[in-house]
């Protein structure tokens, strides 16, 4: 339940941020970024618990390493895509 709320808060904040980029306001940007962080925090812990509790105890180290690698690779990929698509000054 907590992870569902976190994912919802995260998604809603990303949608508001997408609309707010057309007319950025510092307060809206700070609020959206704070909500994105809070949503990610609410989602990550229950999600990690669900992943690791579904694995046998002697395999949790490997499962956590795979989970961490996938999480870091997706963060890196997202950062690369955003930086590549960000408008560059002429």
Backbone bond lengths (Angstrom), bond angles and torsions (degrees), N, CA, C in turn:
res aa  C-N    CA-C-N  psi(-1)  N-CA   C-N-CA  omega(-1)  CA-C   N-CA-C  phi
1 X - - - 1.443 - - 1.528 111.37 -
2 X 1.337 115.23 -42.86 1.463 119.31 -179.70 1.525 111.29 -65.52
3 X 1.334 116.26 -38.26 1.463 118.47 179.58 1.523 111.03 -68.17
4 X 1.333 117.56 -31.88 1.467 120.69 176.93 1.526 110.46 -65.73
5 X 1.317 116.76 -43.44 1.471 120.40 176.45 1.524 110.38 -62.05
6 X 1.324 116.57 -43.94 1.458 120.05 -179.68 1.508 112.29 -61.75
7 X 1.328 116.17 -43.70 1.459 119.97 178.73 1.527 111.12 -65.17
8 X 1.335 116.23 -37.92 1.468 119.92 177.54 1.515 112.70 -65.32
9 X 1.338 116.74 -44.68 1.472 121.05 178.34 1.522 110.16 -62.67
10 X 1.315 115.99 -43.71 1.466 121.15 -179.96 1.528 110.89 -61.74
11 X 1.328 116.93 -46.86 1.463 121.81 -179.61 1.527 111.60 -64.21
12 X 1.322 116.52 -45.57 1.465 120.47 179.75 1.529 111.05 -61.43
13 X 1.336 116.73 -43.23 1.470 120.35 179.49 1.522 111.01 -64.82
14 X 1.334 117.68 -38.00 1.471 119.89 177.20 1.524 111.33 -65.65
15 X 1.326 117.03 -38.85 1.460 119.91 178.01 1.528 111.66 -65.96
16 X 1.329 116.66 -43.76 1.469 120.51 177.42 1.523 110.12 -63.34
17 X 1.324 116.79 -40.54 1.465 120.55 178.90 1.521 110.97 -63.41
18 X 1.321 117.41 -38.27 1.464 120.92 178.35 1.517 110.88 -62.10
19 X 1.321 117.38 -42.80 1.468 121.30 178.26 1.527 109.98 -70.52
20 X 1.328 117.14 -37.92 1.459 121.15 -176.02 1.525 112.54 -71.17
21 X 1.319 118.55 -17.52 1.462 120.28 179.91 1.525 112.00 -66.39
22 X 1.324 117.37 -21.55 1.463 120.25 177.77 1.525 112.03 -70.55
23 X 1.312 117.76 -33.58 1.463 122.76 177.97 1.530 107.52 -139.36
24 X 1.334 117.06 77.71 1.472 119.40 -172.19 1.528 113.06 -67.08
25 X 1.301 115.09 137.34 1.455 123.40 173.41 1.523 105.91 -125.83
26 X 1.320 116.86 138.80 1.464 119.71 -177.50 1.520 112.03 -59.35
27 X 1.318 116.93 -41.03 1.468 120.67 -177.60 1.531 110.27 -66.69
28 X 1.329 116.76 -42.67 1.468 119.96 179.30 1.526 110.16 -65.64
29 X 1.326 117.28 -42.80 1.466 120.88 179.94 1.522 111.11 -62.63
30 X 1.324 117.29 -45.87 1.464 120.93 179.81 1.526 110.42 -63.72
31 X 1.327 116.74 -42.76 1.462 120.59 178.41 1.521 112.28 -62.70
32 X 1.328 116.27 -43.38 1.469 119.87 179.08 1.524 111.45 -65.10
33 X 1.316 116.98 -44.19 1.465 119.70 179.88 1.525 111.57 -64.93
34 X 1.340 116.96 -37.58 1.465 120.30 176.76 1.533 110.47 -66.05
35 X 1.325 117.08 -40.42 1.468 120.76 178.80 1.527 111.27 -67.83
36 X 1.321 117.56 -36.64 1.465 120.92 176.27 1.524 109.96 -62.65
37 X 1.312 116.72 -44.44 1.469 120.56 178.15 1.515 112.26 -64.38
38 X 1.327 117.18 -42.10 1.461 120.86 179.30 1.531 110.79 -66.81
39 X 1.314 116.58 -40.76 1.463 119.97 177.96 1.515 112.08 -64.36
40 X 1.324 115.99 -41.39 1.470 119.55 177.68 1.520 110.82 -64.37
41 X 1.319 117.13 -39.47 1.466 120.84 179.62 1.525 111.03 -66.60
42 X 1.345 117.24 -40.51 1.464 120.38 178.82 1.526 111.94 -68.39
43 X 1.315 117.41 -30.04 1.459 121.16 -177.65 1.527 112.38 -83.82
44 X 1.310 118.34 -40.44 1.461 122.26 -168.40 1.525 113.55 -65.24
45 X 1.312 118.24 -48.29 1.465 120.05 -175.12 1.529 112.83 -63.27
46 X 1.344 119.99 -50.82 1.472 118.24 177.33 1.530 112.84 -63.49
47 X 1.314 116.91 -34.11 1.459 120.33 179.30 1.528 110.53 -66.04
48 X 1.331 116.90 -45.55 1.467 120.03 177.66 1.521 110.99 -61.90
49 X 1.324 117.09 -40.23 1.466 120.99 178.59 1.530 110.54 -62.13
50 X 1.320 116.73 -43.30 1.465 120.55 179.89 1.530 110.94 -64.06
51 X 1.317 116.31 -40.71 1.469 119.99 179.54 1.521 110.47 -64.95
52 X 1.316 116.78 -50.79 1.461 120.21 -173.59 1.520 112.92 -74.67
53 X 1.320 118.73 -27.55 1.461 119.52 178.85 1.526 111.52 -76.51
54 X 1.324 117.92 -13.66 1.459 120.73 178.02 1.528 112.15 -88.24
55 X 1.336 116.59 -0.08 1.466 121.94 -177.61 1.524 108.66 -110.42
56 X 1.319 116.49 146.28 1.469 120.74 177.27 1.528 110.03 -60.19
57 X 1.315 116.10 148.05 1.459 121.84 -173.94 1.527 112.37 -57.13
58 X 1.324 117.87 -36.59 1.464 119.60 -177.87 1.532 112.60 -78.22
59 X 1.325 117.89 -6.92 1.468 121.90 179.42 1.532 112.93 -110.05
60 X 1.321 117.95 3.82 1.472 120.74 -174.51 1.523 112.83 -67.04
61 X 1.313 117.54 -33.34 1.469 119.64 178.04 1.517 111.58 -62.45
62 X 1.318 115.93 -45.28 1.468 120.96 178.94 1.524 109.91 -66.48
63 X 1.331 116.95 -44.45 1.470 120.38 179.98 1.522 111.02 -61.22
64 X 1.323 117.14 -41.19 1.459 120.25 179.45 1.524 111.30 -68.25
65 X 1.337 116.72 -35.17 1.468 119.65 177.09 1.529 110.79 -65.14
66 X 1.329 116.64 -42.54 1.469 120.59 178.10 1.526 109.90 -64.87
67 X 1.348 117.42 -44.89 1.458 121.61 178.73 1.518 111.34 -59.03
68 X 1.317 116.01 -45.00 1.460 120.96 -179.52 1.528 111.63 -65.85
69 X 1.320 116.92 -40.62 1.469 120.71 178.71 1.523 110.94 -63.65
70 X 1.323 116.73 -44.90 1.471 120.34 179.05 1.521 110.47 -63.96
71 X 1.334 117.11 -41.59 1.465 120.74 -179.98 1.530 110.82 -63.87
72 X 1.317 117.52 -44.01 1.466 120.37 179.44 1.523 111.85 -68.71
73 X 1.331 117.74 -39.04 1.464 120.77 178.77 1.526 111.09 -65.43
74 X 1.334 117.11 -39.05 1.466 118.91 178.90 1.526 111.18 -69.39
75 X 1.324 117.47 -37.00 1.464 120.03 175.25 1.514 112.03 -63.82
76 X 1.321 116.36 -41.21 1.460 121.36 178.32 1.523 110.87 -65.43
77 X 1.327 116.65 -43.06 1.466 120.77 179.00 1.525 111.15 -63.40
78 X 1.318 116.82 -44.25 1.462 120.26 178.50 1.515 112.43 -62.29
79 X 1.331 115.93 -41.52 1.464 119.94 178.02 1.521 111.16 -64.02
80 X 1.321 116.95 -40.72 1.472 120.62 179.35 1.522 111.10 -65.08
81 X 1.325 117.04 -41.12 1.471 120.40 179.98 1.524 110.84 -66.15
82 X 1.325 116.91 -43.94 1.472 120.19 -179.72 1.518 110.15 -65.57
83 X 1.354 117.72 -44.42 1.467 118.49 -178.72 1.518 112.25 -67.08
84 X 1.328 116.74 -31.42 1.465 119.72 179.17 1.522 110.63 -72.79
85 X 1.329 117.73 -33.88 1.459 120.28 -177.25 1.530 113.17 -91.02
86 X 1.334 117.73 -6.16 1.458 120.81 179.96 1.519 109.72 -67.69
87 X 1.325 119.05 135.92 1.471 119.69 -178.85 1.537 110.83 -65.78
88 X 1.301 113.61 136.39 1.469 119.71 -179.86 1.525 109.42 -101.87
89 X 1.344 116.56 141.44 1.466 118.58 178.60 1.532 110.83 -65.84
90 X 1.293 115.78 143.98 1.470 120.81 179.94 1.500 112.23 -87.40
